[in-house]
């Protein structure tokens, strides 16, 4: 192997020795030019590869930040879901009509409570939603506000879907007739098959 290298060097030396000074300058210029082009090409290619890698690293960092944010949201969402389930289980033994009657009694409007009627039931997975119509008559504005505050502040799992208020005047006294559409929620045991 060394012998072949020595022979190649010898032939190369002989070739350069037979060149004219002008050809030698051209040959050296060509060698320098090729080296510059090769080094420049390697530099340009390496810079492109580094830029591409930096871009990929930046994309991965953004993806990691997004995944971390989603994991934090998932964790807080799961905690919120557990809290809501606990709330639903805690209030699952009391039905809405008795809760509404108790709330009306607390604020002194039980005589104005005309009725609580069930309108329908919807079950999605393990969550059951029952819709009720609640009617109250001859309330003052303050009594209505007190009743709504008692219902909303109680942490009972319900949502007031709609409110209709009609004003009436009897002997110069203004009163309100109120109709509420209220949804009450409860967890249904999976073994119930979704039955209420």
C-alpha positions as CSV (number, residue, x, y, z in Angstrom):
1,X,0.0,0.0,0.0
2,X,2.8,2.4,0.9
3,X,4.6,1.4,-2.3
4,X,1.5,2.4,-4.4
5,X,1.4,5.8,-2.6
6,X,5.1,6.4,-3.2
7,X,4.6,5.5,-6.9
8,X,1.6,7.9,-7.2
9,X,3.6,10.7,-5.5
10,X,6.5,10.0,-7.8
11,X,4.3,10.2,-10.9
12,X,2.6,13.3,-9.6
13,X,6.0,14.9,-8.9
14,X,7.1,14.0,-12.4
15,X,4.0,15.4,-13.9
16,X,4.3,18.7,-12.0
17,X,8.1,18.8,-12.9
18,X,7.2,18.6,-16.7
19,X,4.7,21.4,-16.5
20,X,5.6,24.9,-17.6
21,X,5.6,27.6,-14.9
22,X,2.3,29.0,-16.3
23,X,0.7,25.5,-16.2
24,X,1.9,25.0,-12.6
25,X,0.3,28.3,-11.6
26,X,-2.9,27.3,-13.3
27,X,-2.8,23.9,-11.7
28,X,-2.2,25.3,-8.2
29,X,-5.0,27.9,-8.8
30,X,-7.3,25.1,-9.8
31,X,-6.4,23.0,-6.7
32,X,-7.0,26.1,-4.5
33,X,-10.3,26.9,-6.2
34,X,-11.5,23.3,-5.9
35,X,-10.5,23.3,-2.2
36,X,-12.3,26.6,-1.6
37,X,-15.4,25.4,-3.4
38,X,-15.4,22.1,-1.5
39,X,-14.9,23.9,1.9
40,X,-17.5,26.5,1.0
41,X,-20.0,23.8,-0.1
42,X,-19.4,21.9,3.1
43,X,-19.9,25.1,5.1
44,X,-23.1,25.9,3.3
45,X,-24.5,22.4,3.6
46,X,-23.6,22.2,7.3
47,X,-25.2,25.6,7.9
48,X,-28.4,24.4,6.1
49,X,-28.4,21.2,8.2
50,X,-27.9,23.2,11.4
51,X,-30.7,25.6,10.5
52,X,-33.0,22.7,9.8
53,X,-32.1,21.1,13.1
54,X,-32.6,24.4,15.0
55,X,-36.0,24.7,13.3
56,X,-36.9,21.1,14.4
57,X,-35.7,21.7,17.9
58,X,-37.9,24.9,18.1
59,X,-40.9,23.0,16.8
60,X,-40.3,20.2,19.3
61,X,-40.0,22.8,22.1
62,X,-43.3,24.4,21.0
63,X,-45.0,20.9,20.9
64,X,-43.6,20.1,24.3
65,X,-44.9,23.4,25.8
66,X,-48.3,22.7,24.2
67,X,-48.4,19.2,25.5
68,X,-47.4,20.4,29.0
69,X,-50.2,23.0,28.9
70,X,-52.7,20.4,27.7
71,X,-51.6,18.0,30.5
72,X,-52.1,20.8,33.1
73,X,-55.5,21.6,31.6
74,X,-56.3,17.8,31.7
75,X,-55.3,17.6,35.3
76,X,-57.3,20.6,36.4
77,X,-60.2,19.4,34.3
78,X,-60.1,16.0,35.9
79,X,-60.0,17.6,39.3
80,X,-63.0,19.8,38.4
81,X,-64.8,16.7,37.1
82,X,-64.2,14.8,40.4
83,X,-65.4,17.9,42.4
84,X,-68.6,18.0,40.3
85,X,-69.2,14.3,40.7
86,X,-68.8,14.6,44.4
87,X,-71.3,17.4,44.4
88,X,-73.7,15.4,42.3
89,X,-73.3,12.4,44.6
90,X,-73.8,14.5,47.8
91,X,-77.1,16.0,46.5
92,X,-78.3,12.8,44.6
93,X,-80.6,11.8,47.5
94,X,-82.7,15.0,47.4
95,X,-85.1,15.5,44.4
96,X,-85.6,19.0,43.0
97,X,-89.3,19.5,44.0
98,X,-88.4,19.0,47.7
99,X,-85.4,21.2,47.3
100,X,-87.4,24.0,45.7
101,X,-90.1,23.7,48.5
102,X,-87.3,23.9,51.1
103,X,-85.8,27.0,49.4
104,X,-89.2,28.7,49.1
105,X,-89.7,28.0,52.8
106,X,-86.3,29.5,53.7
107,X,-87.2,32.8,52.1
108,X,-90.8,32.8,53.2
109,X,-92.5,32.4,49.8
110,X,-93.8,28.8,50.2
111,X,-97.4,30.0,50.0
112,X,-96.6,31.6,46.6
113,X,-95.1,28.4,45.2
114,X,-97.8,27.1,42.8
115,X,-96.0,23.9,41.8
116,X,-93.0,22.1,40.5
117,X,-93.8,19.9,37.5
118,X,-91.5,17.5,35.7
119,X,-91.3,18.2,32.0
120,X,-88.8,15.6,30.8
121,X,-85.7,13.5,31.4
122,X,-82.5,13.1,29.3
123,X,-79.7,10.7,30.1
124,X,-76.2,11.0,28.5
125,X,-73.8,8.3,29.8
126,X,-74.0,8.4,33.5
127,X,-75.5,11.9,33.8
128,X,-79.2,12.4,34.0
129,X,-80.9,15.7,33.4
130,X,-84.5,16.3,34.5
131,X,-86.3,19.4,33.4
132,X,-88.9,21.0,35.7
133,X,-91.4,23.9,35.4
134,X,-91.5,26.0,38.6
135,X,-94.3,28.5,39.1
136,X,-94.5,31.2,41.7
137,X,-97.2,33.8,41.9
138,X,-97.6,37.2,43.5
139,X,-94.0,37.8,44.5
140,X,-92.4,41.1,45.2
141,X,-89.1,41.8,43.4
142,X,-87.2,41.4,46.6
143,X,-88.9,38.0,47.3
144,X,-87.9,36.9,43.7
145,X,-84.3,38.0,44.2
146,X,-84.1,36.2,47.6
147,X,-85.6,33.0,46.2
148,X,-83.2,33.0,43.2
149,X,-80.3,33.6,45.5
150,X,-81.3,30.8,47.8
151,X,-81.6,28.4,44.9
152,X,-78.4,29.4,43.2
153,X,-76.2,29.7,46.3
154,X,-77.2,26.3,47.7
155,X,-74.7,24.3,45.5
156,X,-77.6,22.0,44.4
157,X,-76.7,20.7,40.9
158,X,-79.2,22.6,38.9
159,X,-79.3,25.2,36.1
160,X,-82.1,27.7,35.5
161,X,-82.7,27.4,31.7
162,X,-85.2,30.1,31.3
163,X,-87.2,32.6,33.3
164,X,-90.6,34.2,32.4
165,X,-91.8,37.1,34.6
166,X,-95.2,38.7,34.2
167,X,-96.1,41.8,36.2
168,X,-99.6,42.4,37.6
169,X,-101.1,45.1,39.6
170,X,-103.8,44.4,42.2
171,X,-105.2,47.3,44.2
172,X,-102.3,49.4,43.3
173,X,-99.7,46.8,44.5
174,X,-97.3,45.4,41.9
175,X,-96.5,41.7,42.0
176,X,-94.7,39.2,39.8
177,X,-95.8,35.9,38.5
178,X,-92.7,33.9,37.7
179,X,-92.2,30.7,35.6
180,X,-88.8,29.0,35.7
181,X,-87.5,26.2,33.6
182,X,-85.0,24.4,35.8
183,X,-82.7,21.5,34.9
184,X,-81.6,19.2,37.8
185,X,-78.7,16.8,37.4
186,X,-77.7,13.6,39.0
187,X,-75.4,10.7,38.4
188,X,-76.9,7.5,37.2
189,X,-75.3,4.3,38.3
190,X,-73.9,2.4,35.2
191,X,-75.6,-0.8,36.5
192,X,-79.0,1.0,36.3
193,X,-78.6,0.9,32.5
194,X,-79.4,4.7,32.5
195,X,-82.8,4.2,34.0
196,X,-83.9,7.0,36.4
